[in-house]
Amino acid sequence: MDQAEQQITAVRPDELSNSTPCADYDVRALLGHMVAVLRKIARAGAGGDARNVADVADGIADTDWANAFTQARGEVEEIWADDALLDRMITLPWATLPGRTVVDAYTHEFTVHSWDVAAATGRLGELDPVLAERALDAFAEFAPPESRSGQGPFGPVVQVSDDADVYTRLAAYVGRRP
């Protein structure tokens, strides 16, 4: 979350219309998605129905994205501060999973989206490669290429050179075209 927040804080209003590696999102919509995901995690952790939260938060001023993310993150951290939640089954729009699996999955989603924001705004050098290594390992386990239908959040793996940096390999693994 720290890395995602750093990327969002660095976004300037003139970068909000930049295209991103996420086919349907410019930077503004991607930031809206990231805030919405936090709201979904908070709602699900509180026992509510995350399907009732929009996939993209809107109505946020161009200069207020960092604040919106920080507020939504604070709500997530407050709700998820109870360690018992990690062992409880949590219902998400796409699955019912143990809380610790939910936290793990969304941590890795935010690693990918941090890359998306960095790629769209020219800040790739600011990313932590350790996070990408962890995310790449996790995605290989819970989103293997053979299980993808093309209808979900992951496209087919994009081929990159074996010596590509870890974020390029992560992006390619989840179907981005780095």
C-alpha positions as CSV (number, residue, x, y, z in Angstrom):
1,M,0.0,0.0,0.0
2,D,2.9,2.3,0.7
3,Q,4.2,2.0,-2.9
4,A,0.7,2.5,-4.4
5,E,0.2,5.6,-2.2
6,Q,3.6,7.0,-3.3
7,Q,2.7,6.5,-6.9
8,I,-0.7,8.1,-6.5
9,T,0.7,11.0,-4.6
10,A,3.2,11.7,-7.4
11,V,0.5,11.9,-10.1
12,R,0.0,15.4,-11.4
13,P,-3.4,16.6,-12.7
14,D,-1.9,17.0,-16.2
15,E,-1.1,13.2,-16.1
16,L,-4.7,12.0,-15.3
17,S,-5.7,11.6,-18.9
18,N,-2.5,9.6,-19.8
19,S,-3.3,6.1,-21.1
20,T,-2.3,3.2,-18.9
21,P,-1.4,-0.5,-19.6
22,C,-5.0,-1.3,-18.4
23,A,-6.9,-1.2,-21.6
24,D,-10.1,0.4,-20.2
25,Y,-8.5,3.0,-17.9
26,D,-6.7,6.2,-18.3
27,V,-4.8,7.3,-15.1
28,R,-7.8,9.0,-13.6
29,A,-10.0,5.9,-14.0
30,L,-7.2,3.7,-12.7
31,L,-6.8,5.8,-9.6
32,G,-10.6,5.6,-9.3
33,H,-10.4,1.8,-9.5
34,M,-7.7,1.7,-6.9
35,V,-9.8,3.7,-4.4
36,A,-12.8,1.6,-5.2
37,V,-10.9,-1.6,-4.5
38,L,-9.9,-0.3,-1.1
39,R,-13.6,0.5,-0.5
40,K,-14.5,-3.0,-1.5
41,I,-11.9,-4.5,0.8
42,A,-13.2,-2.4,3.7
43,R,-16.8,-3.3,3.0
44,A,-16.0,-7.1,2.7
45,G,-13.9,-7.0,5.9
46,A,-16.8,-5.3,7.7
47,G,-19.1,-8.1,6.6
48,G,-20.9,-6.1,4.0
49,D,-21.5,-6.9,0.3
50,A,-18.6,-5.6,-1.8
51,R,-20.6,-6.0,-4.9
52,N,-22.5,-2.9,-4.0
53,V,-19.3,-0.8,-4.3
54,A,-18.6,0.6,-7.8
55,D,-15.6,-0.7,-9.7
56,V,-14.3,2.8,-10.2
57,A,-14.8,5.6,-7.7
58,D,-15.7,8.9,-9.3
59,G,-16.5,12.4,-8.2
60,I,-13.0,12.9,-6.8
61,A,-11.3,16.2,-7.7
62,D,-8.2,16.1,-9.9
63,T,-6.1,17.4,-7.0
64,D,-7.6,15.1,-4.3
65,W,-6.6,11.6,-5.5
66,A,-3.9,11.1,-2.8
67,N,-6.3,12.2,-0.1
68,A,-9.0,9.8,-1.4
69,F,-6.6,6.9,-1.4
70,T,-5.3,7.7,2.0
71,Q,-8.8,7.9,3.5
72,A,-9.9,4.6,1.9
73,R,-6.6,3.0,3.0
74,G,-7.2,4.2,6.6
75,E,-10.6,2.6,6.6
76,V,-9.2,-0.7,5.3
77,E,-6.4,-0.6,8.0
78,E,-8.9,0.2,10.8
79,I,-11.3,-2.7,9.8
80,W,-8.5,-5.2,9.1
81,A,-6.6,-4.4,12.3
82,D,-8.4,-7.2,14.0
83,D,-6.2,-10.3,13.4
84,A,-9.3,-12.6,13.8
85,L,-10.4,-11.3,10.4
86,L,-7.4,-13.1,8.8
87,D,-8.9,-16.5,9.7
88,R,-12.5,-15.6,8.8
89,M,-14.1,-16.4,5.4
90,I,-14.6,-13.2,3.5
91,T,-17.0,-12.9,0.6
92,L,-15.8,-10.9,-2.4
93,P,-17.5,-10.2,-5.7
94,W,-15.4,-13.0,-7.3
95,A,-14.9,-15.6,-4.5
96,T,-15.2,-16.4,-0.8
97,L,-11.7,-16.8,0.7
98,P,-9.9,-16.7,4.1
99,G,-9.1,-13.2,5.1
100,R,-5.3,-13.7,4.9
101,T,-5.8,-14.8,1.3
102,V,-7.8,-11.7,0.6
103,V,-5.1,-9.5,2.0
104,D,-2.4,-11.4,0.0
105,A,-4.4,-11.2,-3.3
106,Y,-5.1,-7.5,-3.0
107,T,-1.6,-6.7,-1.9
108,H,-0.4,-8.2,-5.2
109,E,-3.1,-6.4,-7.2
110,F,-1.8,-3.1,-5.8
111,T,1.7,-4.0,-6.8
112,V,0.6,-4.5,-10.4
113,H,-1.5,-1.3,-10.3
114,S,1.5,0.6,-8.9
115,W,3.4,-0.5,-12.0
116,D,0.5,0.6,-14.2
117,V,0.5,4.1,-12.7
118,A,4.3,4.2,-12.9
119,A,4.3,3.1,-16.5
120,A,1.7,5.7,-17.4
121,T,3.5,8.5,-15.7
122,G,7.2,7.7,-16.3
123,R,8.1,6.7,-12.7
124,L,9.1,3.1,-13.2
125,G,12.5,3.6,-11.4
126,E,10.6,4.3,-8.2
127,L,9.2,0.8,-7.8
128,D,10.4,-1.8,-5.3
129,P,11.5,-5.0,-7.1
130,V,11.0,-7.2,-4.0
131,L,7.3,-6.5,-4.2
132,A,7.2,-7.5,-7.8
133,E,9.0,-10.8,-7.1
134,R,6.5,-11.7,-4.4
135,A,3.6,-10.7,-6.7
136,L,5.0,-12.7,-9.6
137,D,5.3,-15.8,-7.4
138,A,1.8,-15.4,-6.1
139,F,0.2,-14.8,-9.5
140,A,1.9,-17.9,-10.8
141,E,0.2,-19.9,-8.0
142,F,-3.3,-18.4,-8.1
143,A,-3.6,-17.2,-11.7
144,P,-1.8,-19.8,-13.8
145,P,-2.1,-19.1,-17.6
146,E,-4.0,-22.3,-18.2
147,S,-6.9,-21.2,-15.9
148,R,-7.5,-17.9,-17.7
149,S,-10.6,-17.6,-19.9
150,G,-9.8,-14.2,-21.4
151,Q,-13.0,-12.9,-19.6
152,G,-11.3,-12.1,-16.3
153,P,-8.8,-9.5,-15.1
154,F,-5.8,-11.3,-16.6
155,G,-5.0,-11.6,-20.3
156,P,-2.8,-14.2,-21.9
157,V,0.8,-14.1,-20.8
158,V,2.8,-11.7,-23.0
159,Q,6.3,-13.0,-24.0
160,V,9.2,-10.9,-22.8
161,S,12.9,-11.6,-22.8
162,D,14.3,-13.9,-20.0
163,D,16.5,-11.1,-18.8
164,A,13.7,-8.5,-18.5
165,D,13.4,-6.8,-15.2
166,V,11.0,-8.2,-12.6
167,Y,8.3,-5.6,-13.2
168,T,8.3,-6.2,-16.9
169,R,8.0,-9.9,-16.3
170,L,5.1,-9.3,-13.8
171,A,3.3,-7.0,-16.1
172,A,3.7,-9.5,-19.0
173,Y,2.5,-12.4,-16.8
174,V,-0.8,-10.7,-16.0
175,G,-1.3,-9.9,-19.6
176,R,0.0,-6.3,-19.9
177,R,2.1,-5.3,-22.8
178,P,5.1,-3.7,-21.2
